[in-house]
Structures are given as C-alpha cells and as structure tokens.
Amino acid sequence: MLKNPFFENKGPFKLSKINEKLLISINLDTSVKNFKVFDVKNLAEASEQDITFFHSNKYKNLAKNTKAFACITKEKLAQYLPAKCIKLIVNDVLFATAKVTEDFYPESIIDNNNQNLFPIKNSFKKIRCGNNTFVGPNVDIGEDSEVGHNTLIEQNVKIGKKCFIGSNVILRNTLIEDCVHILDGAIIGKKGFGFIPNKVKNYRYPHIGYVHIKKNSEIGCSSTIDRGSLSNTIIGENTYLDNQVHIAHNVKIGNNCIIAGQVGIAGSSNIGDNVMIGGQAGISGHLKIGNNVQIGGGSGVIKNIPDNSKVMGYPAIDIKNFVKKIKKK
C-alpha cells in the first residue's frame, strides 16, 4: 500500500463507521462490517484494502476492473462493479466521497499558510537564493538549484537538482524533478476548485493529491497548477507552459508538449504526448486528448480528440473543416 507523501492518513476505519458517516443501512455480515478500510482512492489505484467511488457512466471500464474492497456509487451504476466489491449506494456520490475523504485526510480541506517559515539561506547548502525567500516544513531542495526573491516554498515540496525557481513563486504539495524551470509569479500545489454546490454552503472537496512536474519542463510566469483531489496533477517531461496558463486538479499532461499563454485545462482531462495548444484555448474537464494533437489558438474543446488530429474553433473541429466554414462566411 503506497503512503500519501504529503498528507497524514487518519485511517484505517471500519466499514461500519463509514456506513454510519454516510447514513447507509446495509445488511452485511460481521466480518465485512468490521473490515478495516485503509484509504480512499480512485477506481484505478484502489487496492483490496481501500474504498473508491464511481459516479459517472464514462468510467464504467475502470469500474469493471477496480480492486477496491468497497465503492460509493449510484444504484444504476452498481451493475458495472465487480461482484466482490461492496456497493455503498447513495444519492450524491461526490458529496458522500468528500465526507469520507475528509475523515481520512482532515488537513487537506484548508490550505493553512500560518506555517513556521524560516529563511532558505540558513537551511540548504549549494543553493543560490534571493532575498526574503522562506521555506516551511517537509521541504527538500536539490544541489545546484536557484530560488529567486520573495518566494515561498510553504510545505511538502521536493525539488530536484539544477532547478530554477523564480521570484514571487508559491509552492506547496509539489514534487519537482531535476532541471525544471518555474518562472516568476507561478503558484503551484494549492487546492483545486472542487466543491459540491449547496444552496446554504458549498461543501469543499478534499484535495489529497499533489503536483508532479517531471524533468526538463518549464512553467511560465503567473501560471497556476492545482494539486489533485484523489489522484495527482502531472506535467510530463520536457513540457513547456507559457505565461498565465491554468492547469486544474487531476490533469495529466504528457511529454514534449507546448502550451501557449492563457490556456485553461479543466479538471481530470488527460493530454497525450507531443501536443501543441495555441493561446487562449480552453479544454473542458474529463476529456482525453490524444498524442500529436494540435489545437488552434482560441479554440474550445468539449469532446475527446483522437491521435494526430489538428482542430480549431468552438466547438473545436478538424482544421480543414474549420477553414472551409470560414471561407463560406
């Protein structure tokens, strides 16, 4: 069982306690009720000791193969889960999952900036750094790295060797491999924009994942990358983000991608390798963008795009068809 590297897990909890939390009444034998659930994870990563969730028909293939001991789901989706998986039927899957996740990881709800920060100069050797730069707990910086002025590496950050972190940067809950450049003003690893709408008070969804930036990548000025909720946000090797790019929680970006300024990618979308995205394009959530795809500037992507495609417009369509439409006007 893999341990969450940045958030403390308060489990395990008996399945009976989870049922009480969700106000579920199911008839289970004593051994199942007393089974200890060690973690909450997504369908693909859950083990035989974990609980997961299944809220949308688009994830039915993952649901069929999940190894989770129990799953929070809807009545109409339960048929897709393995027979041995305990089905916890609820009306609102995401709300129920948020409540359970909060029990396991209560510290993931609110980003507390009131840490005991200390000057970076007093803590690391072979590190060049500017003025008014501070680090918090559980921070490690590799040799021959450089950190600019007025930067906060707040907590739970691992930085590899020969990295450059610019000025006025804020980092937390982030794993950075070697030779990564993060330019001025970037904010990486904060909680994502995830909540359950409610008329009285929106219920904040816990974000227990982190941001993983792989080697030789670059993050542009004033870009924001949110940490994952139940999985991680990943930036692939040799991938370059221009200025003012926003990457939402759970997004996975492949290797050798180039993403121009003011692009926004919504939560849980997967971007393949060698993808090029023009400026001010927007990609909706939970989509799959294939390898070698090119997306024109200002486009709006609202459905999956297969490998080797070139698209443009809103909604984004094959670029040849887009040009034909423009010529007709």
Phi, psi and omega per residue, in radians:
M1 nan 2.126 -3.138
L2 -1.323 2.383 -3.133
K3 -1.574 2.402 3.058
N4 -1.107 2.160 -3.026
P5 -1.302 -0.285 -2.991
F6 -2.156 -0.365 -3.112
F7 -2.119 2.401 -3.118
E8 -1.372 2.233 3.122
N9 -1.530 2.130 -3.113
K10 -1.535 -0.008 3.124
G11 -1.329 -3.065 0.106
P12 -1.425 2.836 3.061
F13 -2.192 2.495 3.052
K14 -1.163 2.574 3.127
L15 -1.045 -0.577 3.126
S16 -1.089 -0.634 3.111
K17 -1.206 -0.652 3.087
I18 -1.142 -0.707 3.093
N19 -1.047 -0.740 3.117
E20 -1.098 -0.692 3.125
K21 -1.050 -0.681 -3.077
L22 -1.618 -0.001 -3.134
L23 1.027 0.715 3.137
I24 -1.768 2.386 3.080
S25 -2.038 1.812 3.123
I26 -2.248 2.586 -3.120
N27 -1.565 1.826 3.122
L28 -2.179 2.622 3.091
D29 -1.272 2.915 -3.006
T30 -1.041 -0.695 -3.101
S31 -1.097 -0.636 3.128
V32 -1.295 -0.743 3.128
K33 -1.043 -0.615 -3.098
N34 -1.565 0.011 3.122
F35 -1.093 2.332 -3.124
K36 -1.566 2.130 3.091
V37 -1.636 2.174 -2.985
F38 -1.632 -0.416 -3.070
D39 -2.819 2.867 3.012
V40 -2.006 2.193 -3.060
K41 -2.479 2.955 3.121
N42 -1.305 2.987 -3.044
L43 -0.997 -0.702 -3.057
A44 -1.311 -0.569 -3.011
E45 -1.736 -0.182 -3.086
A46 -1.168 2.447 3.077
S47 -1.805 -3.092 -3.134
E48 -1.165 -0.155 3.133
Q49 -1.848 0.108 -2.995
D50 -1.989 2.865 2.969
I51 -1.917 2.569 -3.136
T52 -2.340 -3.009 3.103
F53 -2.483 2.684 -3.087
F54 -2.551 1.844 -2.971
H55 -2.072 -0.116 -3.054
S56 -2.485 2.467 -3.139
N57 -1.038 -0.435 -3.108
K58 -1.178 -0.245 3.138
Y59 -1.838 0.346 -3.051
K60 -1.137 -0.551 3.111
N61 -1.174 -0.663 3.053
L62 -1.176 -0.681 -3.123
A63 -1.084 -0.692 -3.114
K64 -1.064 -0.496 -3.043
N65 -1.905 0.114 -3.106
T66 -1.167 2.559 3.112
K67 -1.742 0.052 -3.042
A68 -1.025 2.537 3.071
F69 -1.208 -0.706 -3.126
A70 -2.443 2.719 -3.111
C71 -2.452 2.307 3.021
I72 -1.482 2.143 -3.042
T73 -2.734 -3.116 3.070
K74 -1.704 2.803 -3.134
E75 -0.998 -0.773 -3.045
K76 -1.284 -0.248 -3.134
L77 -1.736 -0.247 -3.033
A78 -1.027 -0.498 -3.093
Q79 -1.070 -0.407 -3.079
Y80 -1.493 -0.195 -3.102
L81 -1.461 2.647 3.088
P82 -1.008 2.620 -3.090
A83 -1.047 -0.633 -3.084
K84 -1.339 -0.221 -3.133
C85 -1.365 2.222 3.121
I86 -1.275 2.189 -3.108
K87 -1.682 2.118 3.075
L88 -1.830 1.763 -3.003
I89 -1.498 2.179 3.141
V90 -2.357 2.934 3.098
N91 -1.434 -0.681 -3.104
D92 -2.144 1.730 -3.035
V93 -1.120 -0.797 -3.078
L94 -1.165 -0.685 3.103
F95 -1.119 -0.780 3.123
A96 -1.100 -0.731 -3.141
T97 -1.144 -0.666 3.102
A98 -1.071 -0.728 -3.137
K99 -1.126 -0.737 3.134
V100 -1.188 -0.769 -3.139
T101 -1.074 -0.656 3.120
E102 -1.093 -0.602 3.080
D103 -1.154 -0.735 3.141
F104 -1.221 -0.699 -3.028
Y105 -2.305 1.221 -3.078
P106 -1.104 -0.421 -3.104
E107 -1.383 -0.114 -3.076
S108 -1.528 -0.110 -3.074
I109 -1.296 -0.795 -3.033
I110 -2.101 2.302 3.042
D111 -1.426 1.853 -3.119
N112 -1.576 2.001 -3.132
N113 -1.576 -0.009 -3.104
N114 -1.502 0.945 3.129
Q115 -1.508 2.859 3.025
N116 -1.450 1.567 -3.109
L117 -1.521 2.600 3.117
F118 -2.451 2.714 -3.072
P119 -1.067 2.402 -3.103
I120 -1.150 -0.513 -3.082
K121 -1.081 -0.508 -3.082
N122 -1.489 -0.041 -2.927
S123 -2.050 -0.515 -3.015
F124 -2.257 2.397 3.061
K125 -1.662 2.752 3.133
K126 1.030 0.538 3.072
I127 -2.142 2.219 3.061
R128 -1.617 2.314 -3.109
C129 -2.559 2.723 3.136
G130 -1.527 -2.940 -3.127
N131 -1.425 2.685 3.055
N132 0.974 0.712 3.089
T133 -1.924 2.253 -3.005
F134 -2.276 2.703 3.068
V135 -2.226 2.721 3.111
G136 -1.977 -2.807 -3.087
P137 -1.236 2.648 3.066
N138 1.024 0.848 3.105
V139 -2.071 2.346 3.084
D140 -2.354 2.322 -3.109
I141 -2.182 2.229 -3.114
G142 -1.261 2.831 -3.117
E143 -1.113 2.674 3.081
D144 1.081 0.463 3.028
S145 -1.695 2.836 -3.103
E146 -2.316 2.379 3.135
V147 -2.182 2.310 -3.063
G148 -1.407 -2.876 -3.092
H149 -1.393 2.622 2.976
N150 0.962 0.617 3.134
T151 -1.786 2.464 3.113
L152 -2.022 2.068 3.003
I153 -1.837 1.513 -2.797
E154 -1.170 -0.949 -3.117
Q155 -2.949 2.713 3.031
N156 0.962 0.990 -3.130
V157 -2.296 2.295 3.049
K158 -2.094 2.062 -3.101
I159 -2.002 2.294 -3.112
G160 -1.336 -2.931 -3.115
K161 -1.422 2.643 3.018
K162 0.993 0.662 3.070
C163 -1.674 2.705 3.056
F164 -2.122 2.093 3.088
I165 -1.985 2.084 -3.023
G166 -1.279 -2.912 3.139
S167 -1.517 2.679 3.097
N168 1.005 0.589 3.101
V169 -1.685 2.556 3.023
I170 -2.157 2.174 3.131
L171 -2.186 2.466 2.939
R172 -2.791 2.681 3.071
N173 0.869 0.898 -3.021
T174 -2.430 2.403 3.027
L175 -1.945 2.089 -3.072
I176 -2.082 2.151 3.130
E177 -1.410 -3.089 -3.040
D178 -1.147 2.627 2.958
C179 1.058 0.668 3.076
V180 -1.742 2.439 3.073
H181 -1.943 2.202 3.050
I182 -2.104 2.007 -2.968
L183 -1.511 3.028 -2.959
D184 -0.941 2.411 2.980
G185 1.423 0.024 3.140
A186 -1.235 2.557 3.070
I187 -2.198 2.060 -2.982
I188 -2.304 2.310 3.010
G189 1.682 0.087 3.058
K190 -1.285 2.901 3.129
K191 -1.105 2.596 -3.131
G192 -1.404 3.032 -3.135
F193 -1.524 1.223 -3.091
G194 -2.185 2.109 3.122
F195 -2.743 2.809 3.102
I196 -1.748 2.000 -3.095
P197 -1.043 2.401 3.125
N198 -2.554 2.471 -3.090
K199 -1.135 -0.520 -3.113
V200 -1.558 -0.901 -3.128
K201 -2.713 2.221 3.112
N202 -1.156 2.351 -3.069
Y203 -1.627 2.040 -3.093
R204 -1.207 2.275 3.108
Y205 -1.502 2.258 -3.137
P206 -1.099 2.505 3.084
H207 -2.094 1.702 -3.054
I208 -1.763 -0.018 3.094
G209 -1.462 -2.997 3.111
Y210 -2.481 3.119 3.072
V211 -1.790 2.279 3.106
H212 -2.060 1.964 3.123
I213 -1.869 2.044 -3.052
K214 -1.476 2.944 -2.914
K215 -1.050 2.643 3.045
N216 1.113 0.400 3.110
S217 -1.728 2.878 3.129
E218 -2.390 2.349 3.108
I219 -1.979 2.154 -3.016
G220 -1.296 2.989 -3.106
C221 -1.039 2.403 3.051
S222 1.035 0.388 3.039
S223 -1.426 2.695 3.120
T224 -2.224 2.344 3.106
I225 -2.274 2.027 -3.128
D226 -1.458 2.528 3.049
R227 -1.251 2.860 -3.102
G228 -1.327 2.866 3.055
S229 -1.550 -1.406 3.083
L230 -1.802 0.048 2.967
S231 -2.391 -2.989 -3.072
N232 -1.860 2.682 2.986
T233 -1.562 2.237 -2.993
I234 -2.215 2.296 3.006
I235 -1.964 2.115 -3.023
G236 -1.278 3.059 -3.132
E237 -1.135 2.467 3.040
N238 0.983 0.572 3.098
T239 -1.786 2.353 -3.048
Y240 -2.043 2.195 3.035
L241 -1.857 2.256 3.087
D242 -1.296 -3.022 -3.135
N243 -1.234 2.590 3.026
Q244 1.003 0.726 3.039
V245 -1.675 2.420 3.087
H246 -2.021 2.192 3.092
I247 -2.024 2.050 -3.071
A248 -1.457 3.081 -3.041
H249 -1.098 2.512 3.066
N250 1.238 0.081 3.110
V251 -1.194 2.432 3.075
K252 -2.070 2.063 3.117
I253 -1.975 2.309 -3.067
G254 -1.335 -2.859 -3.101
N255 -1.515 2.646 2.999
N256 1.041 0.652 3.105
C257 -1.693 2.659 3.087
I258 -2.234 2.083 -3.070
I259 -2.143 2.024 -3.027
A260 -1.390 3.045 -2.982
G261 -1.037 2.508 3.037
Q262 1.139 0.398 3.008
V263 -1.364 2.490 3.050
G264 -2.170 2.258 3.122
I265 -2.083 2.063 -3.068
A266 -1.337 2.925 -2.949
G267 -1.032 2.502 2.983
S268 1.174 0.322 3.017
S269 -1.518 2.583 3.140
N270 -1.962 2.193 3.140
I271 -1.929 2.255 -3.085
G272 -1.305 -2.907 3.112
D273 -1.457 2.655 3.025
N274 1.031 0.625 3.139
V275 -1.619 2.427 3.087
M276 -2.095 2.225 -3.104
I277 -2.179 2.138 -3.126
G278 -1.280 2.848 -3.058
G279 -1.014 2.496 3.071
Q280 1.121 0.327 3.026
A281 -1.380 2.665 3.101
G282 -2.214 2.397 3.137
I283 -2.114 2.156 -3.131
S284 -1.188 2.946 -3.068
G285 -1.377 2.749 3.037
H286 1.071 0.610 3.105
L287 -1.901 2.816 3.052
K288 -2.077 2.056 3.095
I289 -1.840 2.123 -3.011
G290 -1.258 -3.094 3.104
N291 -1.285 2.602 3.032
N292 1.076 0.468 3.132
V293 -1.487 2.495 3.025
Q294 -2.099 2.236 -3.107
I295 -2.079 2.122 -3.085
G296 -1.192 2.697 3.135
G297 -1.032 2.461 3.115
G298 1.343 0.115 -3.105
S299 -1.372 2.739 3.034
G300 -2.100 1.960 -3.080
V301 -1.704 2.087 -3.083
I302 -2.173 0.115 3.050
K303 -2.586 2.899 -3.116
N304 -1.033 2.612 3.109
I305 -2.172 2.183 -3.117
P306 -1.277 2.918 3.119
D307 -0.930 2.597 2.963
N308 1.110 0.427 3.140
S309 -1.645 2.696 2.982
K310 -2.178 2.096 -3.051
V311 -2.286 2.806 3.111
M312 -2.837 2.750 3.064
G313 1.719 -3.127 3.070
Y314 -2.329 2.072 -0.149
P315 -1.190 2.633 -3.062
A316 -1.088 2.267 3.123
I317 -2.287 3.004 3.112
D318 -0.907 2.357 -2.979
I319 -1.111 -0.525 3.101
K320 -1.153 -0.732 3.096
N321 -1.180 -0.598 3.104
F322 -1.103 -0.766 -3.138
V323 -1.139 -0.676 3.115
K324 -1.090 -0.714 3.135
K325 -1.114 -0.724 3.139
I326 -1.116 -0.729 -3.115
K327 -1.134 -0.525 -3.123
K328 -1.279 -0.407 -3.078
K329 -1.354 nan nan
